[in-house]
Amino acid sequence: MNTMLDEHVRPFDDPADWADVLRRAGRRRRVRRPVLVAVAAACAVFAVAPALAVLLRDNGVGLPGAADRSNVAVVLQPLTGRVLVQVAPWKGHDGFCYAVLRVRAGCVPHKARGTVALWPPLMGWTFEPGVRSGVATTIGGKSVRLTVVHFGGRIDATFFLVRDRIPRFLRDVTLRDAGGKVVARVDMRKVRSRA
């Protein structure tokens, strides 16, 4: 039937020894102690360490003491409700104080125009009027949509930021108005060199 197979494999008439096959298939290799120790250490690093870090870390940074805490505005992450940005007027000054992702905080004087970006994580503000959307472009060319929120009143600035703390290497940030026209562009290579 299979002439090619018949040409290359000798026929055999020995009875099958299934007991031997099952015995060999069921044999388990014994795992050596160093391998078990390495696996246990890896589990401890990936499972226990993050939980321990949550217990040991402080609550991060908050609004500076110079912020008018009676007039605080926030940006929440839609799915988790986590506070991304806190902004309040700067007491005794024309400007605002901010806290972003509980990793960065400060106070900023108000300007007629201008855009500031900080990294990592990417966040910033602009005094340019009409900004409604923003996108960051990674060095590899991928677009990362930004959260963009305008605060009026005494703050009168538009904030933009990434939603997480992942430090992506970005090439630039582009802010646009409602019609899609570019209002501001920031070269992130210059921002990274100052960070």
PASE-829971 format. One record per residue (C-alpha): x, y negated, z negated; residue in one letter. Coordinates in nm, 2 decimals. Layout:
@u X	v Y	w Z	aa A;
...
//
This chain:
@u 0.00	v 0.00	w 0.00	aa M;
@u 0.27	v -0.25	w -0.10	aa N;
@u 0.55	v -0.15	w 0.12	aa T;
@u 0.78	v -0.43	w 0.01	aa M;
@u 0.72	v -0.34	w -0.35	aa L;
@u 0.76	v 0.03	w -0.28	aa D;
@u 1.10	v -0.04	w -0.11	aa E;
@u 1.25	v -0.23	w -0.41	aa H;
@u 1.10	v -0.04	w -0.71	aa V;
@u 1.17	v 0.32	w -0.78	aa R;
@u 0.86	v 0.52	w -0.85	aa P;
@u 0.84	v 0.66	w -1.20	aa F;
@u 0.62	v 0.92	w -1.35	aa D;
@u 0.70	v 0.88	w -1.72	aa D;
@u 0.39	v 0.85	w -1.95	aa P;
@u 0.33	v 0.50	w -2.08	aa A;
@u 0.44	v 0.44	w -2.43	aa D;
@u 0.19	v 0.17	w -2.54	aa W;
@u 0.26	v 0.22	w -2.91	aa A;
@u 0.62	v 0.11	w -2.84	aa D;
@u 0.50	v -0.19	w -2.63	aa V;
@u 0.25	v -0.30	w -2.91	aa L;
@u 0.52	v -0.25	w -3.18	aa R;
@u 0.77	v -0.47	w -2.99	aa R;
@u 0.50	v -0.74	w -2.90	aa A;
@u 0.40	v -0.76	w -3.27	aa G;
@u 0.75	v -0.81	w -3.40	aa R;
@u 0.80	v -1.16	w -3.53	aa R;
@u 1.13	v -1.34	w -3.54	aa R;
@u 1.22	v -1.46	w -3.88	aa R;
@u 1.26	v -1.84	w -3.91	aa V;
@u 1.58	v -1.94	w -4.06	aa R;
@u 1.60	v -2.15	w -4.37	aa R;
@u 1.77	v -2.46	w -4.21	aa P;
@u 1.49	v -2.48	w -3.95	aa V;
@u 1.23	v -2.47	w -4.23	aa L;
@u 1.41	v -2.74	w -4.42	aa V;
@u 1.43	v -2.96	w -4.11	aa A;
@u 1.06	v -2.91	w -4.04	aa V;
@u 0.97	v -3.00	w -4.40	aa A;
@u 1.19	v -3.31	w -4.38	aa A;
@u 1.02	v -3.42	w -4.06	aa A;
@u 0.68	v -3.37	w -4.21	aa C;
@u 0.78	v -3.58	w -4.51	aa A;
@u 0.91	v -3.86	w -4.29	aa V;
@u 0.61	v -3.88	w -4.07	aa F;
@u 0.33	v -3.80	w -4.32	aa A;
@u 0.45	v -3.92	w -4.66	aa V;
@u 0.67	v -4.22	w -4.58	aa A;
@u 0.40	v -4.43	w -4.42	aa P;
@u 0.17	v -4.37	w -4.71	aa A;
@u 0.44	v -4.46	w -4.95	aa L;
@u 0.52	v -4.78	w -4.75	aa A;
@u 0.16	v -4.89	w -4.78	aa V;
@u 0.17	v -4.85	w -5.16	aa L;
@u 0.51	v -5.03	w -5.20	aa L;
@u 0.47	v -5.32	w -4.96	aa R;
@u 0.34	v -5.65	w -5.07	aa D;
@u 0.03	v -5.81	w -4.91	aa N;
@u 0.24	v -6.00	w -4.66	aa G;
@u 0.23	v -6.37	w -4.61	aa V;
@u -0.08	v -6.59	w -4.64	aa G;
@u -0.17	v -6.95	w -4.58	aa L;
@u 0.10	v -7.19	w -4.71	aa P;
@u 0.01	v -7.39	w -5.02	aa G;
@u -0.02	v -7.71	w -4.82	aa A;
@u -0.33	v -7.56	w -4.64	aa A;
@u -0.67	v -7.70	w -4.71	aa D;
@u -0.82	v -7.38	w -4.84	aa R;
@u -1.17	v -7.53	w -4.85	aa S;
@u -1.18	v -7.54	w -4.47	aa N;
@u -1.03	v -7.20	w -4.35	aa V;
@u -1.12	v -7.05	w -4.01	aa A;
@u -1.04	v -6.69	w -3.92	aa V;
@u -1.01	v -6.47	w -3.62	aa V;
@u -1.11	v -6.10	w -3.68	aa L;
@u -1.02	v -5.80	w -3.48	aa Q;
@u -1.36	v -5.69	w -3.33	aa P;
@u -1.33	v -5.31	w -3.40	aa L;
@u -1.16	v -5.31	w -3.74	aa T;
@u -1.26	v -5.64	w -3.89	aa G;
@u -0.89	v -5.70	w -3.98	aa R;
@u -0.79	v -6.07	w -4.01	aa V;
@u -0.57	v -6.16	w -3.72	aa L;
@u -0.54	v -6.54	w -3.78	aa V;
@u -0.62	v -6.78	w -4.06	aa Q;
@u -0.61	v -7.15	w -3.98	aa V;
@u -0.68	v -7.45	w -4.21	aa A;
@u -0.61	v -7.82	w -4.19	aa P;
@u -0.28	v -7.94	w -4.33	aa W;
@u -0.35	v -8.14	w -4.65	aa K;
@u -0.23	v -8.50	w -4.62	aa G;
@u -0.11	v -8.45	w -4.26	aa H;
@u -0.25	v -8.46	w -3.90	aa D;
@u -0.20	v -8.09	w -3.82	aa G;
@u -0.28	v -7.74	w -3.94	aa F;
@u -0.14	v -7.45	w -4.14	aa C;
@u -0.16	v -7.09	w -4.01	aa Y;
@u -0.11	v -6.73	w -4.11	aa A;
@u -0.09	v -6.47	w -3.83	aa V;
@u -0.12	v -6.09	w -3.88	aa L;
@u 0.01	v -6.15	w -4.24	aa R;
@u 0.37	v -6.16	w -4.10	aa V;
@u 0.41	v -6.52	w -4.00	aa R;
@u 0.29	v -6.85	w -4.16	aa A;
@u 0.37	v -7.22	w -4.14	aa G;
@u 0.23	v -7.57	w -4.10	aa C;
@u 0.24	v -7.77	w -3.77	aa V;
@u 0.19	v -8.14	w -3.69	aa P;
@u -0.07	v -8.22	w -3.43	aa H;
@u 0.06	v -8.33	w -3.08	aa K;
@u -0.11	v -8.47	w -2.78	aa A;
@u 0.01	v -8.19	w -2.56	aa R;
@u 0.24	v -7.89	w -2.57	aa G;
@u 0.25	v -7.51	w -2.61	aa T;
@u 0.45	v -7.31	w -2.87	aa V;
@u 0.51	v -6.94	w -2.86	aa A;
@u 0.67	v -6.73	w -3.13	aa L;
@u 0.79	v -6.37	w -3.12	aa W;
@u 0.77	v -6.10	w -3.27	aa P;
@u 0.48	v -6.04	w -3.27	aa P;
@u 0.37	v -6.27	w -2.99	aa L;
@u 0.16	v -6.55	w -3.12	aa M;
@u 0.14	v -6.92	w -3.05	aa G;
@u -0.08	v -7.23	w -3.01	aa W;
@u -0.13	v -7.49	w -2.75	aa T;
@u -0.26	v -7.84	w -2.76	aa F;
@u -0.34	v -7.83	w -2.38	aa E;
@u -0.71	v -7.89	w -2.33	aa P;
@u -0.94	v -7.62	w -2.17	aa G;
@u -0.74	v -7.30	w -2.24	aa V;
@u -0.98	v -7.01	w -2.24	aa R;
@u -0.78	v -6.70	w -2.16	aa S;
@u -0.42	v -6.57	w -2.16	aa G;
@u -0.21	v -6.29	w -2.04	aa V;
@u 0.15	v -6.18	w -2.13	aa A;
@u 0.36	v -6.00	w -1.87	aa T;
@u 0.61	v -5.74	w -1.99	aa T;
@u 0.96	v -5.71	w -1.85	aa I;
@u 0.83	v -5.40	w -1.66	aa G;
@u 0.55	v -5.60	w -1.50	aa G;
@u 0.25	v -5.48	w -1.71	aa K;
@u -0.01	v -5.73	w -1.81	aa S;
@u -0.12	v -5.75	w -2.17	aa V;
@u -0.44	v -5.94	w -2.24	aa R;
@u -0.42	v -6.19	w -2.52	aa L;
@u -0.67	v -6.29	w -2.78	aa T;
@u -0.74	v -6.66	w -2.73	aa V;
@u -0.94	v -6.87	w -2.97	aa V;
@u -0.99	v -7.25	w -2.98	aa H;
@u -1.04	v -7.42	w -3.32	aa F;
@u -1.19	v -7.77	w -3.30	aa G;
@u -1.23	v -8.04	w -3.57	aa G;
@u -0.92	v -8.13	w -3.76	aa R;
@u -0.73	v -7.84	w -3.62	aa I;
@u -0.80	v -7.90	w -3.25	aa D;
@u -0.57	v -7.63	w -3.11	aa A;
@u -0.60	v -7.31	w -2.92	aa T;
@u -0.43	v -7.00	w -3.06	aa F;
@u -0.32	v -6.70	w -2.86	aa F;
@u -0.17	v -6.37	w -2.98	aa L;
@u -0.14	v -6.00	w -2.92	aa V;
@u -0.38	v -5.79	w -3.13	aa R;
@u -0.12	v -5.57	w -3.29	aa D;
@u 0.23	v -5.58	w -3.43	aa R;
@u 0.41	v -5.38	w -3.16	aa I;
@u 0.71	v -5.59	w -3.05	aa P;
@u 0.68	v -5.57	w -2.67	aa R;
@u 0.95	v -5.73	w -2.46	aa F;
@u 0.77	v -5.99	w -2.26	aa L;
@u 0.88	v -6.19	w -1.96	aa R;
@u 0.62	v -6.47	w -1.98	aa D;
@u 0.28	v -6.59	w -2.11	aa V;
@u 0.03	v -6.75	w -1.89	aa T;
@u -0.27	v -6.95	w -2.03	aa L;
@u -0.56	v -7.03	w -1.80	aa R;
@u -0.87	v -7.25	w -1.81	aa D;
@u -1.23	v -7.12	w -1.75	aa A;
@u -1.18	v -7.15	w -1.37	aa G;
@u -0.87	v -6.94	w -1.37	aa G;
@u -0.63	v -7.24	w -1.32	aa K;
@u -0.29	v -7.21	w -1.49	aa V;
@u -0.28	v -7.46	w -1.78	aa V;
@u 0.04	v -7.35	w -1.94	aa A;
@u 0.32	v -7.10	w -1.89	aa R;
@u 0.59	v -7.00	w -2.14	aa V;
@u 0.91	v -6.82	w -2.05	aa D;
@u 0.95	v -6.56	w -2.33	aa M;
@u 1.32	v -6.50	w -2.26	aa R;
@u 1.38	v -6.85	w -2.40	aa K;
@u 1.16	v -6.77	w -2.70	aa V;
@u 1.34	v -6.44	w -2.77	aa R;
@u 1.68	v -6.61	w -2.76	aa S;
@u 1.56	v -6.85	w -3.04	aa R;
@u 1.41	v -6.57	w -3.25	aa A;
//
